[in-house]
Amino acid sequence: MLDPIDLIRMSPSAKELLAGSSDSDESAEERHSLHGLDLLVVFSGYLDAGSVSTQLENLLLERLDHQRIATFDTDQLLDYRARRPHLRFDGKQFFDYEAPQLELHLLKDQMQQPFLMLSGPEPDYQWDRFVSAVMILVEQLEVELVTFIDAIPLPVPHTRPLGVTTHGNAKELLEGLATWAPKGRIAAGAAQLLELRAAEAGHQVSGYTLHVPHYLADATYPQAAVAAVEYVGAAMGLMLPSEELRESGREVERQIAAQVQNRPEIAAMLERLEERFDEHAQEHQARSLLLKPDEQMPNAEEIGSAVESYLSDQAQRDDAGLDEDDRTALVDSGKLEKKNPSTDPMRPSRSEVDPDALGLVARDEEEDNGDEDDGESDNDTN
């Protein structure tokens, strides 16, 4: 195998920092920021159903502060005839050649937390050499967690929650999430080889393969990209932008709904997919990555109670900040109840609490005690 290091082209600033040749305080601080970070790996090509990887890469590079750390020699890694680059023609001459780029970037999320991203087209050639080159950087930068995102087409309906297959060794980030976990021999890719080598080297690895409806695999499907953002953000502890993708997803939903309405054969296919999906979903309930393994998703009443408690606390804090004249004016206008001086000024007496809130709390206590009379509780609340 040829020397892997020859595939890497470090940016001038990154090369200087990694070599430790600069003694300035600013460079020392920047060098520290390059080490011990998490790495996101996003390759377009083989496993990019719905253009999920492409959307995610474009979103992060367009919306977040970033700095290029290294590039790879794509002339040695890519088959240009399989994925031909684009350029422009104005009727007389060619221009604006879009050379493919396989790059490592340092990014900062919306809270200015740094992380690394390796992105671009998946290499066609020299996988072992390429993976060895990436692992050189992973070791030099002391990467802690390596997270992989990709997507495959499956016969699932777009009207149901997006499924995922998880892989890796970071159990706390993977357990209970997979909605489909097949076993068998599969076609390998450069990303899978890199994931294997990273795990063998002792790094934490988390991978998320999203399930895109097969009839949307060749289109740009923002809903799957939103899910990718959520998995990456939760796994790597990042605050990432997603509103633009969500808005695009709503527009795509409207377009799909119009086509389904006008095409009976599509509607029939969708109905069959929904039936099969629902049968499988009853057998397998996946947890949320935002919850701990022993936590359950709160129901509507628990959410409502928490919100009401929060608003009540906020009102008490606001009330505590009023001077006597303002409080008297609000009491006279009926906007604020008169306080009982024998109680804690930060805590209302039981008689001052909203009766509706008491009804909600009482109902929760009854449910905790095993009260089976749901109809009576509903009537009391209403």
DRENZA-439769 format. One record per residue: residue in three letters; x, y, z of N, C-alpha, C in turn. Coordinates in steps of 0.2 Angstrom, whole numbers, padded with zeros to 4 digits, always signed. Layout:
<nodes>
alaXYZXYZXYZ
...
</nodes>
This chain:
<nodes>
met+0004-0006+0000+0000+0000+0000+0004+0006+0000
leu+0003+0011-0004+0006+0017-0004+0005+0021+0002
asp+0010+0026+0004+0010+0029+0010+0003+0033+0011
pro-0001+0032+0016-0007+0035+0017-0007+0043+0018
ile-0001+0045+0021+0000+0052+0022+0000+0056+0016
asp+0002+0053+0010+0002+0057+0004-0005+0059+0001
leu-0010+0056+0004-0017+0058+0002-0019+0064+0005
ile-0016+0066+0011-0018+0072+0015-0015+0078+0012
arg-0019+0083+0012-0016+0090+0010-0019+0095+0016
met-0014+0096+0021-0016+0100+0027-0017+0107+0025
ser-0021+0111+0028-0021+0118+0027-0015+0121+0030
pro-0013+0127+0028-0007+0130+0031-0007+0131+0038
ser-0013+0133+0041-0013+0135+0048-0014+0128+0052
ala-0017+0123+0049-0018+0117+0053-0012+0113+0053
lys-0008+0113+0047-0001+0110+0047+0003+0113+0052
glu+0003+0119+0053+0008+0123+0057+0006+0121+0064
leu-0001+0121+0066-0003+0119+0073-0001+0112+0075
leu-0003+0107+0070-0001+0100+0072+0006+0099+0073
ala+0010+0103+0069+0018+0102+0070+0020+0105+0076
gly+0016+0110+0079+0018+0113+0085+0024+0118+0084
ser+0024+0121+0078+0029+0126+0076+0028+0133+0078
ser+0022+0134+0081+0020+0141+0082+0020+0142+0090
asp+0023+0147+0093+0023+0148+0100+0018+0153+0102
ser+0014+0156+0098+0010+0162+0100+0004+0159+0104
asp+0002+0164+0109-0004+0162+0113-0010+0160+0109
glu-0011+0164+0104-0017+0163+0100-0017+0156+0097
ser-0011+0154+0094-0011+0148+0090-0011+0142+0095
ala-0008+0143+0101-0009+0138+0107-0016+0136+0108
glu-0020+0142+0109-0027+0141+0111-0030+0137+0105
glu-0029+0139+0099-0032+0136+0093-0030+0129+0093
arg-0024+0127+0094-0022+0120+0093-0025+0116+0099
his-0026+0119+0105-0030+0115+0110-0037+0114+0107
ser-0040+0119+0104-0047+0118+0101-0048+0112+0096
leu-0042+0110+0093-0042+0105+0088-0042+0098+0091
his-0040+0097+0097-0039+0091+0100-0045+0089+0104
gly-0046+0082+0104-0051+0080+0109-0058+0081+0107
leu-0059+0083+0101-0066+0084+0098-0069+0078+0095
asp-0076+0078+0094-0080+0073+0091-0079+0074+0083
leu-0080+0068+0080-0080+0069+0072-0086+0066+0069
leu-0089+0070+0065-0095+0068+0061-0092+0066+0054
val-0094+0060+0052-0093+0058+0045-0099+0057+0041
val-0099+0061+0035-0105+0061+0031-0102+0061+0023
phe-0103+0055+0020-0101+0054+0013-0108+0054+0009
ser-0107+0057+0003-0112+0056-0002-0110+0051-0007
gly-0116+0048-0010-0114+0043-0015-0118+0036-0013
tyr-0115+0031-0011-0117+0024-0010-0124+0024-0006
leu-0123+0027+0000-0129+0027+0005-0131+0034+0006
asp-0134+0037+0001-0137+0044+0002-0144+0044-0001
ala-0148+0040+0001-0155+0040-0001-0158+0046+0002
gly-0162+0050-0003-0165+0056-0001-0161+0062-0001
ser-0154+0061-0003-0149+0066-0003-0148+0068+0005
val-0149+0064+0009-0148+0066+0016-0141+0068+0018
ser-0136+0064+0016-0129+0067+0017-0128+0073+0014
thr-0130+0074+0008-0128+0080+0004-0132+0086+0008
gln-0138+0085+0010-0142+0091+0013-0138+0092+0020
leu-0136+0087+0023-0133+0089+0030-0127+0092+0029
glu-0123+0090+0025-0116+0093+0023-0117+0101+0021
asn-0122+0102+0016-0123+0109+0014-0126+0113+0020
leu-0130+0110+0024-0133+0114+0029-0128+0117+0034
leu-0124+0112+0036-0119+0114+0041-0113+0118+0039
leu-0111+0118+0033-0106+0122+0030-0109+0129+0028
glu-0115+0129+0027-0118+0136+0025-0120+0140+0031
arg-0122+0136+0036-0125+0140+0042-0120+0140+0048
leu-0115+0136+0048-0111+0137+0054-0104+0139+0052
asp-0101+0142+0057-0094+0145+0056-0089+0138+0055
his-0085+0139+0050-0081+0133+0049-0074+0135+0046
gln-0069+0130+0047-0062+0131+0044-0060+0125+0042
arg-0057+0125+0036-0055+0119+0033-0048+0117+0036
ile-0048+0111+0038-0042+0108+0041-0038+0104+0036
ala-0041+0100+0032-0037+0096+0027-0041+0094+0022
thr-0038+0092+0016-0042+0090+0010-0038+0083+0008
phe-0042+0079+0004-0039+0073+0002-0038+0073-0006
asp-0033+0069-0008-0032+0069-0015-0037+0065-0019
thr-0043+0069-0021-0048+0065-0025-0046+0062-0031
asp-0041+0065-0035-0039+0062-0041-0037+0055-0040
gln-0035+0053-0034-0033+0046-0033-0038+0042-0030
leu-0044+0045-0028-0049+0042-0024-0055+0041-0028
leu-0057+0045-0033-0063+0045-0036-0063+0043-0043
asp-0069+0039-0045-0070+0038-0052-0075+0043-0055
tyr-0072+0048-0059-0075+0053-0061-0081+0051-0066
arg-0080+0046-0070-0085+0044-0075-0091+0041-0071
ala-0090+0038-0065-0096+0036-0062-0100+0041-0059
arg-0097+0047-0056-0100+0053-0054-0097+0059-0057
arg-0099+0061-0063-0096+0066-0067-0097+0073-0063
pro-0091+0076-0062-0092+0083-0060-0096+0088-0065
his-0098+0093-0063-0102+0098-0067-0098+0104-0069
leu-0099+0107-0074-0096+0114-0076-0102+0117-0080
arg-0100+0123-0082-0105+0128-0086-0103+0129-0093
phe-0108+0130-0097-0106+0132-0104-0111+0138-0106
asp-0108+0143-0109-0112+0149-0110-0113+0149-0118
gly-0112+0144-0121-0114+0144-0129-0107+0145-0133
lys-0102+0147-0129-0095+0148-0132-0090+0145-0129
gln-0090+0144-0122-0084+0141-0119-0087+0139-0112
phe-0082+0134-0109-0084+0131-0103-0081+0135-0097
phe-0084+0135-0092-0081+0138-0086-0085+0136-0079
asp-0082+0138-0074-0085+0136-0067-0085+0128-0066
tyr-0079+0125-0067-0079+0118-0065-0080+0117-0058
glu-0084+0112-0056-0085+0111-0049-0081+0104-0047
ala-0075+0105-0045-0071+0100-0043-0073+0096-0037
pro-0074+0090-0037-0076+0087-0030-0071+0088-0025
gln-0074+0089-0019-0069+0090-0013-0071+0085-0007
leu-0066+0082-0005-0066+0077+0001-0062+0081+0006
glu-0066+0083+0012-0062+0088+0016-0064+0087+0023
leu-0059+0089+0028-0060+0089+0035-0061+0096+0037
his-0066+0098+0041-0068+0104+0043-0068+0105+0051
leu-0066+0110+0053-0068+0112+0060-0074+0116+0060
leu-0079+0115+0064-0085+0119+0064-0087+0120+0071
lys-0091+0125+0072-0094+0127+0078-0101+0128+0078
asp-0105+0124+0083-0112+0124+0082-0115+0131+0085
gln-0121+0131+0085-0125+0138+0087-0123+0140+0094
met-0120+0136+0098-0118+0138+0105-0110+0139+0105
gln-0107+0139+0099-0100+0139+0098-0096+0134+0101
gln-0099+0128+0101-0095+0122+0103-0092+0119+0097
pro-0086+0117+0097-0082+0115+0091-0083+0107+0090
phe-0083+0105+0084-0083+0098+0082-0080+0098+0075
leu-0078+0092+0073-0075+0090+0066-0080+0087+0062
met-0079+0088+0055-0083+0085+0050-0079+0083+0044
leu-0079+0076+0043-0076+0074+0037-0082+0073+0032
ser-0082+0076+0026-0088+0076+0021-0085+0076+0014
gly-0090+0074+0010-0088+0074+0003-0090+0067-0001
pro-0089+0066-0007-0090+0060-0010-0087+0054-0007
glu-0090+0048-0007-0087+0042-0004-0081+0040-0009
pro-0075+0039-0007-0070+0036-0011-0072+0030-0015
asp-0070+0030-0022-0071+0024-0026-0065+0019-0025
tyr-0059+0022-0024-0053+0018-0025-0049+0019-0018
gln-0044+0014-0017-0039+0014-0012-0043+0015-0005
trp-0048+0011-0003-0051+0012+0003-0046+0011+0009
asp-0042+0006+0009-0038+0004+0014-0033+0010+0016
arg-0030+0013+0010-0026+0019+0011-0029+0025+0013
phe-0035+0026+0011-0039+0032+0013-0041+0031+0020
val-0044+0025+0022-0045+0025+0029-0039+0025+0034
ser-0034+0023+0032-0028+0024+0036-0026+0031+0036
ala-0027+0035+0031-0025+0042+0031-0030+0045+0036
val-0036+0044+0036-0041+0047+0041-0039+0045+0048
met-0037+0039+0049-0036+0036+0056-0029+0040+0058
ile-0025+0042+0054-0019+0046+0056-0021+0052+0059
leu-0026+0056+0055-0029+0062+0058-0033+0061+0064
val-0037+0056+0065-0040+0054+0071-0036+0053+0077
glu-0030+0050+0076-0026+0049+0081-0022+0055+0083
gln-0020+0059+0078-0016+0065+0079-0021+0070+0083
leu-0027+0071+0081-0032+0075+0084-0035+0073+0090
glu-0033+0067+0092-0036+0063+0098-0044+0064+0098
val-0047+0062+0093-0054+0061+0092-0057+0057+0097
glu-0062+0059+0100-0066+0055+0106-0071+0050+0103
leu-0076+0053+0100-0082+0050+0097-0082+0051+0089
val-0083+0046+0085-0084+0046+0078-0092+0044+0077
thr-0095+0049+0074-0102+0048+0072-0103+0047+0065
phe-0107+0042+0062-0108+0041+0055-0116+0042+0054
ile-0117+0046+0048-0124+0047+0046-0125+0045+0039
asp-0130+0040+0037-0131+0039+0030-0138+0037+0030
ala-0141+0035+0024-0148+0033+0023-0149+0028+0017
ile-0153+0024+0018-0155+0018+0013-0162+0019+0011
pro-0164+0016+0005-0171+0016+0003-0174+0010+0006
leu-0180+0010+0009-0184+0004+0011-0191+0005+0010
pro-0195+0000+0009-0202+0000+0008-0206+0002+0014
val-0205+0009+0016-0209+0012+0021-0213+0018+0019
pro-0218+0019+0022-0222+0025+0020-0220+0032+0023
his-0220+0037+0020-0218+0044+0022-0223+0046+0027
thr-0229+0043+0028-0234+0046+0033-0232+0043+0040
arg-0227+0039+0041-0225+0036+0048-0218+0039+0050
pro-0217+0038+0056-0211+0041+0059-0205+0037+0055
leu-0200+0041+0054-0194+0039+0050-0190+0034+0055
gly-0189+0028+0052-0185+0023+0055-0177+0024+0055
val-0174+0020+0059-0167+0020+0059-0164+0013+0061
thr-0158+0012+0058-0154+0006+0060-0147+0009+0063
thr-0146+0007+0069-0140+0009+0073-0134+0004+0072
his-0128+0007+0073-0122+0003+0073-0117+0006+0076
gly-0112+0002+0079-0106+0005+0083-0106+0002+0090
asn-0101+0005+0094-0100+0002+0100-0101+0007+0106
ala-0104+0013+0104-0106+0018+0110-0113+0016+0112
lys-0114+0011+0116-0120+0008+0118-0125+0013+0121
glu-0123+0018+0125-0127+0023+0128-0130+0027+0123
leu-0127+0028+0117-0130+0032+0111-0134+0028+0106
leu-0134+0021+0107-0137+0017+0102-0143+0012+0105
glu-0142+0010+0111-0147+0005+0113-0154+0008+0113
gly-0159+0003+0110-0166+0005+0110-0168+0009+0105
leu-0164+0012+0100-0166+0016+0095-0168+0013+0089
ala-0165+0007+0087-0166+0004+0081-0173+0002+0080
thr-0176+0003+0074-0182+0001+0072-0182-0005+0068
trp-0176-0006+0065-0174-0012+0061-0167-0014+0061
ala-0166-0020+0064-0159-0022+0065-0158-0029+0061
pro-0157-0029+0055-0156-0035+0051-0149-0038+0052
lys-0148-0045+0051-0142-0048+0051-0140-0051+0045
gly-0134-0051+0043-0132-0054+0037-0126-0051+0033
arg-0124-0053+0028-0118-0050+0024-0121-0045+0019
ile-0118-0039+0020-0120-0033+0016-0114-0031+0012
ala-0116-0027+0007-0111-0023+0003-0107-0018+0007
ala-0101-0018+0007-0097-0013+0011-0096-0007+0007
gly-0094-0002+0011-0092+0005+0009-0086+0008+0012
ala-0084+0013+0010-0078+0016+0014-0080+0018+0021
ala-0086+0020+0021-0088+0023+0028-0089+0017+0033
gln-0091+0011+0031-0091+0005+0035-0084+0003+0037
leu-0080+0003+0032-0073+0001+0034-0070+0006+0039
leu-0071+0012+0038-0068+0017+0043-0071+0016+0050
glu-0078+0015+0050-0081+0014+0056-0078+0008+0060
leu-0077+0002+0056-0074-0004+0059-0067-0002+0061
arg-0063+0001+0058-0056+0003+0060-0056+0008+0066
ala-0060+0012+0066-0061+0017+0072-0062+0013+0078
ala-0067+0008+0078-0069+0004+0084-0063+0000+0086
glu-0060-0003+0081-0054-0007+0082-0049-0004+0086
ala-0048+0003+0084-0043+0007+0088-0045+0010+0094
gly-0051+0008+0097-0053+0010+0103-0057+0016+0104
his-0059+0019+0098-0063+0025+0099-0071+0023+0099
gln-0074+0028+0102-0081+0027+0103-0084+0029+0096
val-0089+0024+0094-0092+0025+0087-0100+0024+0088
ser-0103+0029+0085-0110+0029+0084-0112+0030+0077
gly-0117+0025+0074-0119+0026+0067-0126+0026+0067
tyr-0129+0030+0062-0137+0030+0061-0138+0030+0054
thr-0141+0024+0052-0143+0024+0045-0151+0025+0044
leu-0153+0030+0041-0160+0032+0041-0164+0028+0036
his-0170+0027+0037-0174+0023+0032-0178+0028+0028
val-0177+0029+0022-0180+0033+0017-0185+0029+0013
pro-0191+0032+0012-0196+0028+0008-0193+0027+0001
his-0194+0021-0002-0190+0019-0008-0192+0024-0014
tyr-0199+0026-0013-0201+0030-0019-0199+0037-0019
leu-0195+0039-0013-0192+0046-0013-0185+0045-0012
ala-0182+0040-0014-0175+0039-0013-0171+0043-0018
asp-0173+0044-0024-0169+0048-0029-0171+0055-0028
ala-0175+0057-0024-0177+0064-0023-0174+0067-0017
thr-0174+0074-0016-0171+0077-0010-0177+0077-0005
tyr-0176+0073+0000-0181+0072+0006-0179+0076+0012
pro-0181+0082+0013-0179+0086+0019-0180+0082+0026
gln-0186+0079+0026-0188+0076+0032-0183+0071+0035
ala-0179+0067+0031-0174+0063+0033-0168+0067+0035
ala-0167+0072+0032-0161+0077+0034-0162+0080+0041
val-0169+0082+0042-0170+0084+0049-0169+0079+0054
ala-0171+0072+0053-0169+0067+0057-0162+0066+0058
ala-0158+0067+0053-0151+0066+0053-0148+0072+0058
val-0150+0078+0057-0148+0083+0062-0150+0082+0069
glu-0156+0079+0070-0158+0077+0077-0153+0072+0080
tyr-0152+0067+0076-0147+0061+0079-0140+0064+0080
val-0138+0068+0075-0131+0070+0076-0131+0075+0082
gly-0136+0079+0083-0136+0084+0088-0136+0081+0095
ala-0140+0076+0096-0141+0072+0102-0135+0068+0103
ala-0132+0064+0099-0126+0060+0100-0120+0064+0102
met-0119+0070+0098-0113+0074+0099-0114+0080+0104
gly-0120+0080+0106-0121+0086+0111-0121+0093+0108
leu-0123+0093+0102-0123+0100+0098-0130+0103+0097
met-0129+0110+0096-0135+0113+0094-0135+0115+0087
leu-0138+0112+0083-0138+0113+0075-0144+0116+0072
pro-0144+0120+0067-0149+0123+0064-0153+0118+0060
ser-0160+0118+0060-0164+0114+0056-0170+0117+0053
glu-0172+0123+0055-0178+0126+0053-0179+0127+0046
glu-0174+0128+0042-0174+0128+0035-0176+0122+0032
leu-0173+0116+0035-0175+0110+0032-0182+0108+0034
arg-0184+0110+0040-0191+0109+0042-0196+0112+0037
glu-0195+0118+0035-0199+0122+0031-0199+0119+0024
ser-0193+0117+0022-0193+0113+0015-0197+0106+0016
gly-0196+0103+0021-0200+0097+0022-0208+0098+0022
arg-0210+0103+0025-0217+0105+0025-0219+0106+0017
glu-0215+0109+0013-0217+0110+0006-0217+0103+0003
val-0212+0099+0004-0212+0093+0001-0218+0089+0003
glu-0220+0089+0009-0226+0085+0011-0232+0087+0008
arg-0233+0094+0006-0239+0096+0002-0239+0094-0005
gln-0233+0094-0008-0232+0091-0014-0234+0084-0015
ile-0231+0080-0010-0233+0073-0010-0240+0071-0009
ala-0243+0075-0004-0250+0074-0003-0254+0076-0009
ala-0252+0081-0013-0256+0082-0019-0256+0076-0024
gln-0250+0073-0025-0249+0068-0029-0253+0062-0027
val-0253+0060-0021-0256+0055-0018-0264+0056-0019
gln-0266+0062-0018-0273+0063-0019-0275+0062-0027
asn-0271+0064-0031-0273+0063-0038-0271+0057-0042
arg-0268+0052-0038-0266+0046-0041-0268+0040-0037
pro-0274+0037-0038-0276+0032-0034-0272+0026-0033
glu-0268+0024-0038-0263+0019-0038-0257+0020-0032
ile-0255+0027-0032-0251+0028-0027-0254+0028-0020
ala-0260+0030-0019-0264+0030-0013-0264+0023-0011
ala-0266+0018-0015-0266+0011-0013-0260+0008-0011
met-0254+0010-0014-0248+0008-0012-0246+0010-0005
leu-0248+0016-0004-0246+0020+0002-0250+0016+0008
glu-0256+0014+0006-0260+0011+0011-0257+0004+0013
arg-0255+0001+0008-0252-0006+0010-0246-0005+0014
leu-0242+0000+0012-0236+0001+0016-0237+0003+0023
glu-0242+0007+0024-0244+0009+0031-0246+0003+0035
glu-0250-0002+0032-0253-0007+0036-0247-0012+0038
arg-0242-0013+0033-0236-0017+0035-0232-0013+0041
phe-0231-0007+0040-0227-0003+0045-0230-0003+0052
asp-0237-0003+0052-0240-0003+0058-0240-0009+0062
glu-0240-0015+0058-0239-0021+0061-0233-0022+0064
his-0227-0020+0060-0221-0020+0063-0220-0016+0069
ala-0223-0010+0069-0222-0005+0074-0225-0007+0081
gln-0230-0011+0081-0233-0014+0087-0228-0019+0090
glu-0224-0022+0086-0219-0027+0089-0213-0024+0092
his-0211-0018+0090-0205-0014+0091-0206-0007+0093
gln-0205-0005+0099-0206+0002+0101-0199+0005+0102
ala-0196+0010+0099-0190+0012+0099-0190+0018+0104
arg-0185+0019+0108-0185+0025+0113-0182+0031+0109
ser-0182+0037+0112-0180+0043+0110-0172+0044+0112
leu-0168+0046+0108-0161+0047+0109-0160+0053+0115
leu-0166+0057+0115-0165+0063+0120-0167+0060+0127
leu-0169+0054+0128-0171+0051+0135-0165+0046+0137
lys-0165+0046+0143-0160+0041+0146-0163+0034+0145
pro-0159+0028+0145-0162+0022+0144-0168+0020+0148
asp-0168+0022+0155-0173+0020+0160-0179+0025+0160
glu-0179+0030+0155-0184+0035+0155-0189+0034+0150
gln-0195+0036+0152-0201+0035+0147-0203+0042+0144
met-0206+0042+0138-0208+0048+0135-0214+0051+0139
pro-0215+0057+0142-0220+0059+0146-0227+0060+0142
asn-0232+0058+0145-0239+0059+0141-0241+0066+0141
ala-0247+0068+0138-0249+0074+0137-0251+0078+0144
glu-0253+0074+0149-0255+0077+0155-0249+0079+0159
glu-0244+0074+0159-0237+0076+0162-0234+0082+0159
ile-0234+0083+0153-0231+0089+0150-0235+0095+0152
gly-0242+0094+0152-0246+0100+0154-0245+0102+0161
ser-0244+0097+0165-0243+0099+0172-0236+0102+0173
ala-0231+0100+0169-0225+0103+0170-0225+0110+0167
val-0228+0111+0162-0229+0118+0159-0233+0123+0164
glu-0238+0120+0167-0242+0124+0172-0238+0126+0178
ser-0234+0121+0180-0230+0122+0186-0224+0128+0184
tyr-0221+0127+0178-0216+0132+0176-0219+0139+0176
leu-0225+0140+0173-0228+0146+0172-0230+0149+0179
ser-0232+0145+0184-0234+0147+0190-0228+0150+0194
asp-0222+0146+0193-0216+0148+0196-0214+0155+0193
gln-0214+0156+0187-0213+0162+0184-0217+0168+0186
ala-0223+0166+0187-0228+0172+0190-0226+0174+0197
gln-0224+0169+0201-0222+0170+0208-0216+0174+0208
arg-0211+0173+0204-0205+0177+0203-0206+0184+0201
asp-0211+0184+0196-0212+0191+0194-0216+0195+0199
asp-0220+0192+0203-0224+0195+0208-0219+0197+0214
ala-0214+0193+0215-0210+0195+0220-0205+0201+0219
gly-0205+0202+0212-0201+0208+0210-0205+0215+0210
leu-0211+0215+0212-0215+0221+0212-0214+0225+0218
asp-0214+0231+0217-0214+0235+0223-0221+0236+0226
glu-0222+0238+0232-0229+0238+0236-0234+0242+0232
asp-0232+0248+0229-0237+0252+0225-0240+0248+0219
asp-0235+0245+0215-0237+0241+0209-0242+0235+0211
arg-0240+0232+0217-0244+0226+0219-0251+0228+0221
thr-0251+0234+0225-0258+0236+0227-0262+0238+0221
ala-0259+0241+0216-0263+0243+0210-0266+0237+0206
leu-0261+0231+0206-0264+0225+0203-0269+0222+0207
val-0268+0222+0213-0273+0219+0218-0280+0222+0217
asp-0280+0229+0217-0286+0233+0216-0289+0232+0209
ser-0285+0230+0204-0288+0229+0197-0290+0222+0196
gly-0289+0218+0201-0291+0211+0201-0286+0207+0197
lys-0281+0209+0195-0276+0205+0191-0271+0201+0195
leu-0271+0203+0202-0267+0199+0206-0271+0198+0213
glu-0271+0192+0215-0274+0191+0222-0270+0193+0228
lys-0273+0195+0233-0270+0197+0239-0266+0192+0242
lys-0260+0193+0245-0256+0188+0248-0258+0187+0255
asn-0258+0181+0258-0259+0179+0265-0252+0181+0268
pro-0251+0186+0272-0245+0187+0275-0242+0182+0280
ser-0246+0177+0282-0243+0172+0286-0240+0166+0282
thr-0240+0167+0275-0237+0162+0271-0230+0164+0268
asp-0226+0160+0265-0220+0161+0262-0222+0166+0256
pro-0218+0172+0256-0220+0177+0250-0219+0174+0243
met-0214+0169+0243-0213+0166+0236-0217+0160+0235
arg-0222+0158+0239-0226+0152+0238-0233+0154+0240
pro-0238+0153+0236-0245+0155+0237-0248+0150+0242
ser-0253+0152+0246-0257+0147+0250-0261+0143+0246
arg-0264+0137+0249-0267+0132+0245-0274+0135+0242
ser-0277+0140+0246-0283+0143+0244-0282+0148+0238
glu-0276+0150+0237-0275+0155+0231-0273+0151+0225
val-0272+0145+0225-0270+0141+0219-0276+0141+0215
asp-0275+0141+0208-0280+0140+0203-0284+0134+0204
pro-0290+0133+0205-0294+0127+0206-0293+0122+0200
asp-0292+0125+0194-0291+0120+0189-0284+0117+0189
ala-0279+0120+0192-0273+0117+0193-0273+0112+0199
leu-0277+0113+0204-0278+0108+0209-0282+0102+0206
gly-0286+0103+0202-0290+0097+0199-0285+0093+0195
leu-0280+0096+0192-0276+0092+0188-0271+0089+0192
val-0269+0092+0198-0264+0088+0202-0268+0083+0206
ala-0274+0084+0208-0278+0079+0211-0279+0073+0206
arg-0280+0074+0200-0281+0068+0195-0275+0064+0195
asp-0269+0068+0194-0262+0064+0194-0261+0060+0200
glu-0263+0063+0206-0262+0059+0212-0266+0053+0212
glu-0273+0053+0210-0277+0048+0209-0274+0042+0204
glu-0272+0044+0199-0269+0040+0194-0263+0036+0197
asp-0259+0040+0201-0253+0037+0204-0255+0031+0209
asn-0261+0033+0212-0264+0028+0217-0268+0022+0214
gly-0268+0022+0208-0271+0016+0204-0279+0017+0203
asp-0281+0024+0204-0288+0025+0203-0290+0023+0196
glu-0295+0019+0195-0297+0017+0188-0303+0021+0185
asp-0306+0026+0189-0312+0029+0187-0310+0035+0182
asp-0308+0033+0176-0305+0039+0172-0311+0043+0170
gly-0317+0041+0169-0322+0045+0167-0324+0051+0172
glu-0324+0049+0179-0325+0054+0184-0319+0059+0184
ser-0313+0057+0183-0307+0062+0183-0308+0067+0177
asp-0310+0064+0171-0311+0069+0165-0316+0074+0166
asn-0322+0072+0170-0327+0076+0171-0325+0082+0176
asp-0321+0080+0181-0319+0085+0186-0315+0090+0182
thr-0310+0087+0178-0306+0092+0175-0309+0097+0170
asn-0314+0094+0166-0318+0098+0162-0323+0103+0166
</nodes>
